[in-house]
Amino acid sequence: QVQLVESGGGLVQAGGSLRLSCAASGRRFSINAMGWYRQAPGKERELVAAIKIGGSLNYADSVKGRFTISRDNAKNTVYLEMNSLKPEDTAVYYCNPLTPFGLPIGSWGQGTQVTVSS
């Protein structure tokens, strides 16, 4: 059973920064791509960033240039550095391993809440 624990969320003013962490047990991050998702109230969950096993990065247009995804395979942890935060970034953020074609593999965790105030 894969356990995913997201942390690092909080309340921040517009223009601020946060660094989210996702720690996993039961599955090695190194053998899968990893993705960060978010779900805002009343909206569908969307993929905002992904990092492939080869190291290539992909971002949603809405966060490109502001968010950075990275991974530490030794710690089995993936990170999402968020800069220049906007109120529209407010959402619950989730992580999940991805198939080679970018589809989520595991069960969804509880996520971590990010709230950006203006």
WONOR-V83898 format. One record per residue. N is the residue number from 0. PHI is phi as a letter, one per 30 degrees, with the letter a starting at -180 (* if undefined). BURIAL is b if it has 24 or more other C-alpha atoms within 12 Angstrom, else e. Layout:
n phi burial
N PHI BURIAL
N PHI BURIAL
This chain:
n phi burial
0 * e
1 d e
2 c b
3 b b
4 b b
5 c b
6 a b
7 j b
8 d b
9 l b
10 c b
11 b b
12 d e
13 e e
14 j e
15 d b
16 b b
17 b b
18 b b
19 c b
20 b b
21 b b
22 c b
23 b b
24 b e
25 i e
26 a b
27 d b
28 d b
29 d b
30 c e
31 b b
32 d b
33 b b
34 b b
35 c b
36 c b
37 b b
38 b b
39 d b
40 e e
41 i e
42 b e
43 d e
44 d e
45 b b
46 d b
47 c b
48 a b
49 b b
50 b b
51 d b
52 d b
53 d e
54 j e
55 d e
56 b b
57 b b
58 b b
59 d e
60 e e
61 d e
62 c b
63 e e
64 j e
65 c b
66 c b
67 b b
68 c b
69 b b
70 b b
71 b e
72 d b
73 d e
74 c e
75 h b
76 b b
77 c b
78 b b
79 b b
80 d b
81 c b
82 b b
83 h b
84 d b
85 c b
86 e e
87 d e
88 d b
89 d b
90 a b
91 c b
92 c b
93 b b
94 c b
95 a b
96 d b
97 b b
98 d e
99 e e
100 c e
101 i b
102 c e
103 d b
104 c e
105 d b
106 d e
107 d b
108 d b
109 d e
110 i b
111 b b
112 d b
113 c b
114 b b
115 c b
116 c e
117 c e
